[in-house]
Amino acid sequence: MADKEAGSVQIRPATLRDINDIAAIEREVMAPVIYPAFFFRQALSIFGDGFLVAMRGGLPCGYLLVGKHKEDRAAAEIYSVAVAHKARGYGIGKALIDAALDWAKSNSVNTLSLTVSPENLVALSLYRAKGFMDVEQIEDYYAPGEARLVLRAEI
């Protein structure tokens, strides 16, 4: 599917004023297992400039959390990425992944990993198009019956 007319999409670090909108996107997209709103408030301090928000039409429409691994500072992970349903098809997910790859480069990261449901074919297609390669599938990742694919990109 071709992208809809994207208009102007900006990716920037999240701020306190974005938290309620980001929490609403999380509830919409990630239910039933979601981060609570207070987590996003804490994430501002934890992730710093790795907590990104996508803006379209002046409103938050997606977010991404990326951070370095504690044990290997040359490796990082995308911990969460979500795009509001009404904003899908405008290239926002692509813009967020591009921003995460740029973040990795500017933070001396050599490998960037993420996990995704093997059933999320749209996300898998995007990640693979951006250079992420399948590493392994982990069964029961979050709970019984919830498999995740681990993907990794060399930066």
N, CA, C and O atoms as a GROMACS GRO file, in nm:
protein
  620
    1MET      N    1   0.084  -0.118   0.000
    1MET     CA    2   0.000   0.000   0.000
    1MET      C    3   0.088   0.125   0.000
    1MET      O    4   0.180   0.136   0.081
    2ALA      N    5   0.062   0.215  -0.089
    2ALA     CA    6   0.138   0.340  -0.094
    2ALA      C    7   0.099   0.428   0.024
    2ALA      O    8  -0.014   0.425   0.072
    3ASP      N    9   0.196   0.508   0.067
    3ASP     CA   10   0.167   0.602   0.176
    3ASP      C   11   0.060   0.700   0.132
    3ASP      O   12   0.058   0.743   0.016
    4LYS      N   13  -0.027   0.736   0.225
    4LYS     CA   14  -0.122   0.845   0.201
    4LYS      C   15  -0.042   0.973   0.195
    4LYS      O   16   0.076   0.974   0.231
    5GLU      N   17  -0.101   1.079   0.151
    5GLU     CA   18  -0.033   1.209   0.151
    5GLU      C   19   0.011   1.240   0.293
    5GLU      O   20  -0.072   1.260   0.382
    6ALA      N   21   0.141   1.244   0.314
    6ALA     CA   22   0.195   1.253   0.449
    6ALA      C   23   0.177   1.391   0.512
    6ALA      O   24   0.170   1.403   0.634
    7GLY      N   25   0.170   1.492   0.431
    7GLY     CA   26   0.170   1.624   0.492
    7GLY      C   27   0.302   1.643   0.564
    7GLY      O   28   0.406   1.596   0.517
    8SER      N   29   0.299   1.709   0.675
    8SER     CA   30   0.421   1.735   0.749
    8SER      C   31   0.426   1.651   0.875
    8SER      O   32   0.343   1.667   0.965
    9VAL      N   33   0.522   1.561   0.881
    9VAL     CA   34   0.544   1.478   1.000
    9VAL      C   35   0.675   1.522   1.062
    9VAL      O   36   0.778   1.524   0.996
   10GLN      N   37   0.670   1.557   1.190
   10GLN     CA   38   0.790   1.593   1.262
   10GLN      C   39   0.816   1.488   1.370
   10GLN      O   40   0.723   1.442   1.435
   11ILE      N   41   0.941   1.453   1.387
   11ILE     CA   42   0.983   1.364   1.495
   11ILE      C   43   1.070   1.448   1.587
   11ILE      O   44   1.165   1.512   1.543
   12ARG      N   45   1.037   1.446   1.715
   12ARG     CA   46   1.114   1.524   1.813
   12ARG      C   47   1.113   1.451   1.946
   12ARG      O   48   1.033   1.360   1.966
   13PRO      N   49   1.203   1.490   2.037
   13PRO     CA   50   1.198   1.430   2.171
   13PRO      C   51   1.065   1.462   2.239
   13PRO      O   52   1.013   1.573   2.227
   14ALA      N   53   1.012   1.365   2.310
   14ALA     CA   54   0.886   1.383   2.384
   14ALA      C   55   0.907   1.482   2.497
   14ALA      O   56   1.017   1.497   2.549
   15THR      N   57   0.798   1.548   2.535
   15THR     CA   58   0.800   1.640   2.648
   15THR      C   59   0.685   1.604   2.742
   15THR      O   60   0.600   1.521   2.710
   16LEU      N   61   0.686   1.666   2.857
   16LEU     CA   62   0.582   1.641   2.956
   16LEU      C   63   0.442   1.666   2.899
   16LEU      O   64   0.348   1.593   2.931
   17ARG      N   65   0.427   1.767   2.816
   17ARG     CA   66   0.295   1.798   2.761
   17ARG      C   67   0.244   1.690   2.664
   17ARG      O   68   0.126   1.689   2.631
   18ASP      N   69   0.330   1.599   2.619
   18ASP     CA   70   0.291   1.492   2.527
   18ASP      C   71   0.240   1.367   2.598
   18ASP      O   72   0.178   1.282   2.535
   19ILE      N   73   0.264   1.356   2.728
   19ILE     CA   74   0.242   1.230   2.800
   19ILE      C   75   0.099   1.178   2.788
   19ILE      O   76   0.079   1.060   2.761
   20ASN      N   77  -0.001   1.262   2.808
   20ASN     CA   78  -0.139   1.214   2.801
   20ASN      C   79  -0.174   1.162   2.663
   20ASN      O   80  -0.242   1.060   2.650
   21ASP      N   81  -0.128   1.231   2.559
   21ASP     CA   82  -0.154   1.184   2.422
   21ASP      C   83  -0.081   1.054   2.393
   21ASP      O   84  -0.137   0.965   2.329
   22ILE      N   85   0.042   1.041   2.440
   22ILE     CA   86   0.118   0.918   2.419
   22ILE      C   87   0.053   0.803   2.493
   22ILE      O   88   0.042   0.692   2.440
   23ALA      N   89   0.008   0.827   2.616
   23ALA     CA   90  -0.061   0.723   2.692
   23ALA      C   91  -0.190   0.680   2.622
   23ALA      O   92  -0.225   0.562   2.625
   24ALA      N   93  -0.260   0.774   2.559
   24ALA     CA   94  -0.382   0.739   2.484
   24ALA      C   95  -0.349   0.654   2.362
   24ALA      O   96  -0.421   0.559   2.331
   25ILE      N   97  -0.240   0.687   2.292
   25ILE     CA   98  -0.196   0.605   2.179
   25ILE      C   99  -0.161   0.465   2.227
   25ILE      O  100  -0.197   0.366   2.163
   26GLU      N  101  -0.091   0.456   2.338
   26GLU     CA  102  -0.054   0.326   2.396
   26GLU      C  103  -0.179   0.243   2.425
   26GLU      O  104  -0.184   0.125   2.390
   27ARG      N  105  -0.280   0.302   2.488
   27ARG     CA  106  -0.403   0.230   2.520
   27ARG      C  107  -0.473   0.181   2.394
   27ARG      O  108  -0.524   0.069   2.389
   28GLU      N  109  -0.475   0.266   2.293
   28GLU     CA  110  -0.543   0.232   2.168
   28GLU      C  111  -0.472   0.119   2.094
   28GLU      O  112  -0.537   0.027   2.044
   29VAL      N  113  -0.340   0.126   2.087
   29VAL     CA  114  -0.264   0.038   2.000
   29VAL      C  115  -0.219  -0.090   2.070
   29VAL      O  116  -0.219  -0.197   2.008
   30MET      N  117  -0.181  -0.081   2.195
   30MET     CA  118  -0.115  -0.194   2.261
   30MET      C  119  -0.205  -0.277   2.352
   30MET      O  120  -0.161  -0.379   2.405
   31ALA      N  121  -0.330  -0.236   2.372
   31ALA     CA  122  -0.420  -0.311   2.462
   31ALA      C  123  -0.425  -0.457   2.419
   31ALA      O  124  -0.423  -0.486   2.300
   32PRO      N  125  -0.432  -0.548   2.513
   32PRO     CA  126  -0.464  -0.527   2.654
   32PRO      C  127  -0.340  -0.507   2.743
   32PRO      O  128  -0.355  -0.469   2.859
   33VAL      N  129  -0.219  -0.533   2.691
   33VAL     CA  130  -0.099  -0.519   2.774
   33VAL      C  131  -0.035  -0.385   2.740
   33VAL      O  132   0.023  -0.368   2.633
   34ILE      N  133  -0.046  -0.289   2.833
   34ILE     CA  134   0.000  -0.154   2.806
   34ILE      C  135   0.090  -0.101   2.917
   34ILE      O  136   0.086  -0.148   3.031
   35TYR      N  137   0.172  -0.003   2.879
   35TYR     CA  138   0.243   0.074   2.980
   35TYR      C  139   0.143   0.172   3.041
   35TYR      O  140   0.066   0.233   2.968
   36PRO      N  141   0.143   0.187   3.173
   36PRO     CA  142   0.054   0.286   3.234
   36PRO      C  143   0.108   0.428   3.209
   36PRO      O  144   0.226   0.446   3.180
   37ALA      N  145   0.022   0.526   3.222
   37ALA     CA  146   0.059   0.665   3.194
   37ALA      C  147   0.180   0.709   3.277
   37ALA      O  148   0.265   0.781   3.226
   38PHE      N  149   0.187   0.667   3.403
   38PHE     CA  150   0.300   0.713   3.486
   38PHE      C  151   0.433   0.663   3.432
   38PHE      O  152   0.536   0.726   3.455
   39PHE      N  153   0.432   0.549   3.361
   39PHE     CA  154   0.556   0.499   3.302
   39PHE      C  155   0.613   0.601   3.204
   39PHE      O  156   0.734   0.625   3.202
   40PHE      N  157   0.527   0.661   3.123
   40PHE     CA  158   0.576   0.756   3.023
   40PHE      C  159   0.634   0.881   3.088
   40PHE      O  160   0.727   0.941   3.035
   41ARG      N  161   0.580   0.920   3.202
   41ARG     CA  162   0.637   1.032   3.278
   41ARG      C  163   0.778   0.997   3.321
   41ARG      O  164   0.869   1.080   3.311
   42GLN      N  165   0.797   0.875   3.371
   42GLN     CA  166   0.930   0.830   3.412
   42GLN      C  167   1.023   0.813   3.292
   42GLN      O  168   1.143   0.838   3.302
   43ALA      N  169   0.966   0.770   3.179
   43ALA     CA  170   1.046   0.747   3.058
   43ALA      C  171   1.113   0.875   3.009
   43ALA      O  172   1.217   0.869   2.944
   44LEU      N  173   1.054   0.991   3.039
   44LEU     CA  174   1.118   1.118   3.001
   44LEU      C  175   1.257   1.128   3.062
   44LEU      O  176   1.351   1.174   2.997
   45SER      N  177   1.270   1.084   3.187
   45SER     CA  178   1.400   1.088   3.254
   45SER      C  179   1.489   0.972   3.214
   45SER      O  180   1.610   0.988   3.198
   46ILE      N  181   1.430   0.855   3.197
   46ILE     CA  182   1.508   0.734   3.169
   46ILE      C  183   1.564   0.736   3.027
   46ILE      O  184   1.683   0.708   3.007
   47PHE      N  185   1.481   0.768   2.929
   47PHE     CA  186   1.522   0.757   2.788
   47PHE      C  187   1.576   0.887   2.730
   47PHE      O  188   1.642   0.884   2.626
   48GLY      N  189   1.548   1.000   2.792
   48GLY     CA  190   1.599   1.128   2.742
   48GLY      C  191   1.562   1.150   2.597
   48GLY      O  192   1.445   1.142   2.560
   49ASP      N  193   1.663   1.178   2.512
   49ASP     CA  194   1.636   1.205   2.371
   49ASP      C  195   1.604   1.079   2.291
   49ASP      O  196   1.585   1.086   2.169
   50GLY      N  197   1.599   0.963   2.359
   50GLY     CA  198   1.556   0.840   2.295
   50GLY      C  199   1.406   0.815   2.310
   50GLY      O  200   1.355   0.712   2.265
   51PHE      N  201   1.336   0.908   2.371
   51PHE     CA  202   1.190   0.902   2.382
   51PHE      C  203   1.138   1.001   2.277
   51PHE      O  204   1.135   1.122   2.299
   52LEU      N  205   1.097   0.947   2.163
   52LEU     CA  206   1.060   1.029   2.048
   52LEU      C  207   0.910   1.030   2.028
   52LEU      O  208   0.842   0.930   2.054
   53VAL      N  209   0.858   1.141   1.981
   53VAL     CA  210   0.717   1.154   1.949
   53VAL      C  211   0.705   1.201   1.805
   53VAL      O  212   0.779   1.288   1.759
   54ALA      N  213   0.609   1.141   1.734
   54ALA     CA  214   0.577   1.184   1.598
   54ALA      C  215   0.461   1.281   1.604
   54ALA      O  216   0.361   1.254   1.670
   55MET      N  217   0.475   1.393   1.536
   55MET     CA  218   0.372   1.497   1.534
   55MET      C  219   0.322   1.512   1.390
   55MET      O  220   0.400   1.519   1.296
   56ARG      N  221   0.191   1.516   1.378
   56ARG     CA  222   0.129   1.541   1.246
   56ARG      C  223   0.009   1.632   1.271
   56ARG      O  224  -0.076   1.602   1.355
   57GLY      N  225   0.003   1.741   1.198
   57GLY     CA  226  -0.105   1.836   1.219
   57GLY      C  227  -0.101   1.897   1.358
   57GLY      O  228  -0.205   1.935   1.412
   58GLY      N  229   0.018   1.905   1.416
   58GLY     CA  230   0.034   1.964   1.549
   58GLY      C  231  -0.003   1.872   1.664
   58GLY      O  232   0.000   1.915   1.780
   59LEU      N  233  -0.038   1.746   1.635
   59LEU     CA  234  -0.079   1.652   1.741
   59LEU      C  235   0.010   1.528   1.743
   59LEU      O  236   0.054   1.481   1.638
   60PRO      N  237   0.038   1.476   1.863
   60PRO     CA  238   0.112   1.350   1.871
   60PRO      C  239   0.032   1.238   1.805
   60PRO      O  240  -0.087   1.223   1.830
   61CYS      N  241   0.099   1.160   1.720
   61CYS     CA  242   0.032   1.050   1.652
   61CYS      C  243   0.110   0.920   1.661
   61CYS      O  244   0.066   0.818   1.608
   62GLY      N  245   0.225   0.922   1.729
   62GLY     CA  246   0.304   0.802   1.748
   62GLY      C  247   0.420   0.831   1.840
   62GLY      O  248   0.452   0.947   1.868
   63TYR      N  249   0.483   0.725   1.888
   63TYR     CA  250   0.600   0.742   1.974
   63TYR      C  251   0.694   0.624   1.958
   63TYR      O  252   0.656   0.519   1.904
   64LEU      N  253   0.815   0.641   2.004
   64LEU     CA  254   0.917   0.536   2.002
   64LEU      C  255   1.009   0.556   2.122
   64LEU      O  256   1.046   0.669   2.155
   65LEU      N  257   1.045   0.445   2.186
   65LEU     CA  258   1.142   0.445   2.295
   65LEU      C  259   1.265   0.366   2.251
   65LEU      O  260   1.253   0.249   2.216
   66VAL      N  261   1.380   0.429   2.253
   66VAL     CA  262   1.505   0.361   2.218
   66VAL      C  263   1.610   0.396   2.323
   66VAL      O  264   1.618   0.510   2.368
   67GLY      N  265   1.690   0.298   2.361
   67GLY     CA  266   1.794   0.322   2.460
   67GLY      C  267   1.906   0.221   2.450
   67GLY      O  268   1.888   0.111   2.396
   68LYS      N  269   2.021   0.260   2.503
   68LYS     CA  270   2.138   0.172   2.503
   68LYS      C  271   2.122   0.060   2.605
   68LYS      O  272   2.055   0.074   2.708
   69HIS      N  273   2.188  -0.051   2.574
   69HIS     CA  274   2.192  -0.162   2.669
   69HIS      C  275   2.287  -0.129   2.783
   69HIS      O  276   2.390  -0.064   2.761
   70LYS      N  277   2.254  -0.171   2.901
   70LYS     CA  278   2.339  -0.146   3.018
   70LYS      C  279   2.474  -0.218   3.005
   70LYS      O  280   2.578  -0.162   3.037
   71GLU      N  281   2.470  -0.342   2.957
   71GLU     CA  282   2.591  -0.424   2.952
   71GLU      C  283   2.680  -0.391   2.832
   71GLU      O  284   2.802  -0.404   2.840
   72ASP      N  285   2.620  -0.351   2.722
   72ASP     CA  286   2.694  -0.325   2.599
   72ASP      C  287   2.650  -0.189   2.545
   72ASP      O  288   2.546  -0.179   2.480
   73ARG      N  289   2.727  -0.086   2.572
   73ARG     CA  290   2.689   0.050   2.536
   73ARG      C  291   2.695   0.076   2.385
   73ARG      O  292   2.652   0.182   2.339
   74ALA      N  293   2.750  -0.020   2.307
   74ALA     CA  294   2.750  -0.007   2.162
   74ALA      C  295   2.626  -0.072   2.101
   74ALA      O  296   2.611  -0.076   1.979
   75ALA      N  297   2.538  -0.125   2.186
   75ALA     CA  298   2.413  -0.188   2.141
   75ALA      C  299   2.295  -0.112   2.202
   75ALA      O  300   2.302  -0.064   2.314
   76ALA      N  301   2.188  -0.104   2.125
   76ALA     CA  302   2.068  -0.037   2.173
   76ALA      C  303   1.946  -0.118   2.129
   76ALA      O  304   1.955  -0.206   2.043
   77GLU      N  305   1.833  -0.085   2.192
   77GLU     CA  306   1.709  -0.154   2.159
   77GLU      C  307   1.595  -0.055   2.145
   77GLU      O  308   1.587   0.044   2.219
   78ILE      N  309   1.509  -0.082   2.050
   78ILE     CA  310   1.382  -0.011   2.042
   78ILE      C  311   1.288  -0.089   2.133
   78ILE      O  312   1.252  -0.203   2.104
   79TYR      N  313   1.250  -0.026   2.242
   79TYR     CA  314   1.168  -0.094   2.343
   79TYR      C  315   1.020  -0.088   2.311
   79TYR      O  316   0.944  -0.177   2.349
   80SER      N  317   0.978   0.016   2.243
   80SER     CA  318   0.837   0.028   2.208
   80SER      C  319   0.824   0.127   2.093
   80SER      O  320   0.896   0.227   2.086
   81VAL      N  321   0.730   0.097   2.004
   81VAL     CA  322   0.694   0.190   1.896
   81VAL      C  323   0.546   0.170   1.868
   81VAL      O  324   0.498   0.057   1.859
   82ALA      N  325   0.475   0.280   1.855
   82ALA     CA  326   0.331   0.273   1.828
   82ALA      C  327   0.289   0.393   1.745
   82ALA      O  328   0.339   0.504   1.762
   83VAL      N  329   0.194   0.368   1.654
   83VAL     CA  330   0.134   0.474   1.572
   83VAL      C  331  -0.016   0.462   1.589
   83VAL      O  332  -0.073   0.353   1.576
   84ALA      N  333  -0.081   0.573   1.618
   84ALA     CA  334  -0.226   0.574   1.634
   84ALA      C  335  -0.293   0.519   1.508
   84ALA      O  336  -0.246   0.543   1.396
   85HIS      N  337  -0.402   0.447   1.526
   85HIS     CA  338  -0.471   0.385   1.413
   85HIS      C  339  -0.506   0.486   1.304
   85HIS      O  340  -0.486   0.458   1.186
   86LYS      N  341  -0.558   0.601   1.342
   86LYS     CA  342  -0.601   0.701   1.243
   86LYS      C  343  -0.483   0.762   1.168
   86LYS      O  344  -0.502   0.825   1.064
   87ALA      N  345  -0.362   0.744   1.219
   87ALA     CA  346  -0.244   0.803   1.156
   87ALA      C  347  -0.165   0.702   1.073
   87ALA      O  348  -0.062   0.736   1.016
   88ARG      N  349  -0.213   0.580   1.064
   88ARG     CA  350  -0.140   0.478   0.989
   88ARG      C  351  -0.155   0.501   0.839
   88ARG      O  352  -0.257   0.550   0.790
   89GLY      N  353  -0.049   0.463   0.767
   89GLY     CA  354  -0.049   0.480   0.623
   89GLY      C  355   0.010   0.611   0.576
   89GLY      O  356   0.010   0.639   0.456
   90TYR      N  357   0.060   0.692   0.668
   90TYR     CA  358   0.119   0.822   0.634
   90TYR      C  359   0.272   0.822   0.645
   90TYR      O  360   0.334   0.928   0.633
   91GLY      N  361   0.332   0.706   0.666
   91GLY     CA  362   0.478   0.699   0.677
   91GLY      C  363   0.531   0.736   0.813
   91GLY      O  364   0.650   0.762   0.828
   92ILE      N  365   0.445   0.737   0.914
   92ILE     CA  366   0.487   0.778   1.048
   92ILE      C  367   0.575   0.671   1.112
   92ILE      O  368   0.675   0.703   1.175
   93GLY      N  369   0.538   0.545   1.096
   93GLY     CA  370   0.622   0.436   1.148
   93GLY      C  371   0.760   0.440   1.085
   93GLY      O  372   0.860   0.425   1.154
   94LYS      N  373   0.765   0.460   0.955
   94LYS     CA  374   0.893   0.471   0.884
   94LYS      C  375   0.975   0.588   0.938
   94LYS      O  376   1.095   0.574   0.962
   95ALA      N  377   0.910   0.702   0.958
   95ALA     CA  378   0.980   0.820   1.010
   95ALA      C  379   1.034   0.794   1.151
   95ALA      O  380   1.145   0.836   1.183
   96LEU      N  381   0.957   0.724   1.233
   96LEU     CA  382   1.005   0.691   1.369
   96LEU      C  383   1.124   0.596   1.363
   96LEU      O  384   1.221   0.615   1.437
   97ILE      N  385   1.119   0.495   1.278
   97ILE     CA  386   1.232   0.401   1.266
   97ILE      C  387   1.354   0.473   1.210
   97ILE      O  388   1.465   0.451   1.258
   98ASP      N  389   1.335   0.558   1.111
   98ASP     CA  390   1.448   0.637   1.059
   98ASP      C  391   1.510   0.722   1.170
   98ASP      O  392   1.632   0.732   1.180
   99ALA      N  393   1.425   0.782   1.254
   99ALA     CA  394   1.476   0.864   1.364
   99ALA      C  395   1.552   0.778   1.465
   99ALA      O  396   1.654   0.823   1.519
  100ALA      N  397   1.506   0.656   1.490
  100ALA     CA  398   1.577   0.567   1.582
  100ALA      C  399   1.712   0.527   1.523
  100ALA      O  400   1.812   0.520   1.596
  101LEU      N  401   1.717   0.502   1.394
  101LEU     CA  402   1.846   0.469   1.330
  101LEU      C  403   1.940   0.588   1.336
  101LEU      O  404   2.060   0.571   1.360
  102ASP      N  405   1.888   0.709   1.314
  102ASP     CA  406   1.971   0.830   1.327
  102ASP      C  407   2.020   0.846   1.471
  102ASP      O  408   2.136   0.881   1.493
  103TRP      N  409   1.931   0.821   1.568
  103TRP     CA  410   1.968   0.829   1.709
  103TRP      C  411   2.082   0.732   1.738
  103TRP      O  412   2.180   0.767   1.805
  104ALA      N  413   2.070   0.610   1.686
  104ALA     CA  414   2.174   0.510   1.708
  104ALA      C  415   2.309   0.557   1.652
  104ALA      O  416   2.412   0.545   1.720
  105LYS      N  417   2.308   0.609   1.532
  105LYS     CA  418   2.432   0.658   1.471
  105LYS      C  419   2.494   0.769   1.554
  105LYS      O  420   2.615   0.770   1.576
  106SER      N  421   2.412   0.863   1.599
  106SER     CA  422   2.466   0.977   1.674
  106SER      C  423   2.506   0.941   1.816
  106SER      O  424   2.571   1.020   1.885
  107ASN      N  425   2.468   0.821   1.862
  107ASN     CA  426   2.504   0.776   1.997
  107ASN      C  427   2.603   0.660   1.996
  107ASN      O  428   2.613   0.584   2.093
  108SER      N  429   2.677   0.647   1.886
  108SER     CA  430   2.784   0.547   1.873
  108SER      C  431   2.734   0.404   1.898
  108SER      O  432   2.803   0.324   1.962
  109VAL      N  433   2.616   0.374   1.847
  109VAL     CA  434   2.559   0.241   1.859
  109VAL      C  435   2.593   0.162   1.733
  109VAL      O  436   2.581   0.214   1.622
  110ASN      N  437   2.636   0.037   1.750
  110ASN     CA  438   2.671  -0.049   1.637
  110ASN      C  439   2.558  -0.141   1.595
  110ASN      O  440   2.545  -0.175   1.478
  111THR      N  441   2.475  -0.182   1.692
  111THR     CA  442   2.362  -0.270   1.662
  111THR      C  443   2.236  -0.218   1.731
  111THR      O  444   2.240  -0.174   1.846
  112LEU      N  445   2.126  -0.226   1.659
  112LEU     CA  446   1.997  -0.183   1.711
  112LEU      C  447   1.901  -0.300   1.697
  112LEU      O  448   1.884  -0.354   1.588
  113SER      N  449   1.839  -0.340   1.807
  113SER     CA  450   1.748  -0.455   1.803
  113SER      C  451   1.608  -0.414   1.846
  113SER      O  452   1.587  -0.306   1.902
  114LEU      N  453   1.513  -0.501   1.819
  114LEU     CA  454   1.374  -0.481   1.859
  114LEU      C  455   1.305  -0.616   1.858
  114LEU      O  456   1.358  -0.713   1.804
  115THR      N  457   1.188  -0.622   1.918
  115THR     CA  458   1.105  -0.742   1.908
  115THR      C  459   0.971  -0.702   1.849
  115THR      O  460   0.926  -0.588   1.864
  116VAL      N  461   0.908  -0.798   1.782
  116VAL     CA  462   0.779  -0.773   1.717
  116VAL      C  463   0.702  -0.904   1.712
  116VAL      O  464   0.761  -1.011   1.704
  117SER      N  465   0.572  -0.893   1.716
  117SER     CA  466   0.488  -1.011   1.700
  117SER      C  467   0.509  -1.067   1.560
  117SER      O  468   0.508  -0.991   1.463
  118PRO      N  469   0.528  -1.199   1.547
  118PRO     CA  470   0.542  -1.256   1.413
  118PRO      C  471   0.416  -1.240   1.328
  118PRO      O  472   0.421  -1.261   1.207
  119GLU      N  473   0.306  -1.204   1.390
  119GLU     CA  474   0.180  -1.182   1.317
  119GLU      C  475   0.166  -1.039   1.266
  119GLU      O  476   0.075  -1.010   1.188
  120ASN      N  477   0.255  -0.948   1.308
  120ASN     CA  478   0.247  -0.808   1.267
  120ASN      C  479   0.324  -0.791   1.135
  120ASN      O  480   0.436  -0.741   1.133
  121LEU      N  481   0.261  -0.833   1.026
  121LEU     CA  482   0.328  -0.836   0.897
  121LEU      C  483   0.363  -0.698   0.844
  121LEU      O  484   0.464  -0.682   0.775
  122VAL      N  485   0.282  -0.598   0.874
  122VAL     CA  486   0.310  -0.461   0.829
  122VAL      C  487   0.439  -0.411   0.895
  122VAL      O  488   0.527  -0.357   0.828
  123ALA      N  489   0.449  -0.429   1.027
  123ALA     CA  490   0.570  -0.386   1.098
  123ALA      C  491   0.692  -0.466   1.052
  123ALA      O  492   0.799  -0.409   1.030
  124LEU      N  493   0.676  -0.596   1.036
  124LEU     CA  494   0.789  -0.680   0.991
  124LEU      C  495   0.841  -0.632   0.856
  124LEU      O  496   0.962  -0.624   0.835
  125SER      N  497   0.751  -0.601   0.765
  125SER     CA  498   0.790  -0.553   0.634
  125SER      C  499   0.870  -0.422   0.644
  125SER      O  500   0.972  -0.405   0.578
  126LEU      N  501   0.822  -0.331   0.728
  126LEU     CA  502   0.893  -0.205   0.748
  126LEU      C  503   1.031  -0.229   0.806
  126LEU      O  504   1.130  -0.177   0.754
  127TYR      N  505   1.039  -0.307   0.913
  127TYR     CA  506   1.168  -0.330   0.979
  127TYR      C  507   1.267  -0.396   0.884
  127TYR      O  508   1.384  -0.356   0.878
  128ARG      N  509   1.222  -0.495   0.809
  128ARG     CA  510   1.312  -0.564   0.715
  128ARG      C  511   1.356  -0.468   0.605
  128ARG      O  512   1.472  -0.473   0.562
  129ALA      N  513   1.266  -0.382   0.558
  129ALA     CA  514   1.303  -0.284   0.455
  129ALA      C  515   1.407  -0.185   0.508
  129ALA      O  516   1.484  -0.129   0.430
  130LYS      N  517   1.409  -0.163   0.638
  130LYS     CA  518   1.505  -0.071   0.701
  130LYS      C  519   1.634  -0.141   0.743
  130LYS      O  520   1.719  -0.080   0.809
  131GLY      N  521   1.650  -0.268   0.705
  131GLY     CA  522   1.777  -0.338   0.730
  131GLY      C  523   1.779  -0.426   0.852
  131GLY      O  524   1.884  -0.483   0.885
  132PHE      N  525   1.667  -0.441   0.920
  132PHE     CA  526   1.662  -0.531   1.035
  132PHE      C  527   1.652  -0.675   0.984
  132PHE      O  528   1.576  -0.705   0.892
  133MET      N  529   1.730  -0.762   1.045
  133MET     CA  530   1.734  -0.904   1.007
  133MET      C  531   1.680  -0.987   1.122
  133MET      O  532   1.701  -0.954   1.239
  134ASP      N  533   1.611  -1.096   1.089
  134ASP     CA  534   1.560  -1.188   1.190
  134ASP      C  535   1.677  -1.253   1.264
  134ASP      O  536   1.773  -1.298   1.202
  135VAL      N  537   1.668  -1.258   1.397
  135VAL     CA  538   1.769  -1.322   1.479
  135VAL      C  539   1.714  -1.452   1.537
  135VAL      O  540   1.776  -1.558   1.525
  136GLU      N  541   1.597  -1.443   1.601
  136GLU     CA  542   1.535  -1.562   1.659
  136GLU      C  543   1.390  -1.533   1.693
  136GLU      O  544   1.348  -1.417   1.702
  137GLN      N  545   1.314  -1.639   1.712
  137GLN     CA  546   1.178  -1.626   1.763
  137GLN      C  547   1.177  -1.684   1.902
  137GLN      O  548   1.226  -1.795   1.926
  138ILE      N  549   1.119  -1.608   1.996
  138ILE     CA  550   1.110  -1.652   2.136
  138ILE      C  551   0.963  -1.676   2.167
  138ILE      O  552   0.881  -1.584   2.160
  139GLU      N  553   0.931  -1.798   2.200
  139GLU     CA  554   0.793  -1.833   2.236
  139GLU      C  555   0.763  -1.783   2.376
  139GLU      O  556   0.854  -1.770   2.458
  140ASP      N  557   0.639  -1.754   2.404
  140ASP     CA  558   0.594  -1.714   2.538
  140ASP      C  559   0.674  -1.596   2.592
  140ASP      O  560   0.707  -1.593   2.711
  141TYR      N  561   0.704  -1.500   2.507
  141TYR     CA  562   0.789  -1.386   2.542
  141TYR      C  563   0.729  -1.304   2.656
  141TYR      O  564   0.796  -1.278   2.756
  142TYR      N  565   0.604  -1.262   2.640
  142TYR     CA  566   0.537  -1.184   2.743
  142TYR      C  567   0.449  -1.271   2.831
  142TYR      O  568   0.435  -1.248   2.951
  143ALA      N  569   0.389  -1.373   2.769
  143ALA     CA  570   0.297  -1.462   2.838
  143ALA      C  571   0.281  -1.586   2.750
  143ALA      O  572   0.322  -1.585   2.634
  144PRO      N  573   0.223  -1.690   2.803
  144PRO     CA  574   0.202  -1.809   2.720
  144PRO      C  575   0.126  -1.775   2.592
  144PRO      O  576   0.023  -1.708   2.595
  145GLY      N  577   0.179  -1.824   2.481
  145GLY     CA  578   0.116  -1.801   2.352
  145GLY      C  579   0.149  -1.669   2.286
  145GLY      O  580   0.096  -1.639   2.179
  146GLU      N  581   0.237  -1.588   2.346
  146GLU     CA  582   0.275  -1.458   2.290
  146GLU      C  583   0.420  -1.460   2.243
  146GLU      O  584   0.511  -1.417   2.314
  147ALA      N  585   0.440  -1.512   2.122
  147ALA     CA  586   0.574  -1.520   2.064
  147ALA      C  587   0.618  -1.383   2.015
  147ALA      O  588   0.536  -1.298   1.980
  148ARG      N  589   0.749  -1.362   2.012
  148ARG     CA  590   0.807  -1.239   1.956
  148ARG      C  591   0.925  -1.279   1.868
  148ARG      O  592   0.998  -1.373   1.900
  149LEU      N  593   0.941  -1.208   1.760
  149LEU     CA  594   1.060  -1.219   1.677
  149LEU      C  595   1.159  -1.113   1.723
  149LEU      O  596   1.122  -0.998   1.747
  150VAL      N  597   1.284  -1.153   1.736
  150VAL     CA  598   1.392  -1.059   1.765
  150VAL      C  599   1.457  -1.024   1.632
  150VAL      O  600   1.497  -1.113   1.556
  151LEU      N  601   1.468  -0.895   1.603
  151LEU     CA  602   1.532  -0.846   1.483
  151LEU      C  603   1.646  -0.754   1.522
  151LEU      O  604   1.643  -0.690   1.627
  152ARG      N  605   1.748  -0.749   1.436
  152ARG     CA  606   1.864  -0.665   1.465
  152ARG      C  607   1.915  -0.600   1.337
  152ARG      O  608   1.917  -0.663   1.231
  153ALA      N  609   1.956  -0.475   1.348
  153ALA     CA  610   2.016  -0.402   1.238
  153ALA      C  611   2.159  -0.364   1.276
  153ALA      O  612   2.184  -0.321   1.389
  154GLU      N  613   2.250  -0.380   1.184
  154GLU     CA  614   2.387  -0.332   1.202
  154GLU      C  615   2.390  -0.187   1.157
  154GLU      O  616   2.342  -0.154   1.048
  155ILE      N  617   2.445  -0.101   1.241
  155ILE     CA  618   2.448   0.043   1.212
  155ILE      C  619   2.579   0.078   1.144
  155ILE      O  620   2.601   0.195   1.110
   0.00000   0.00000   0.00000
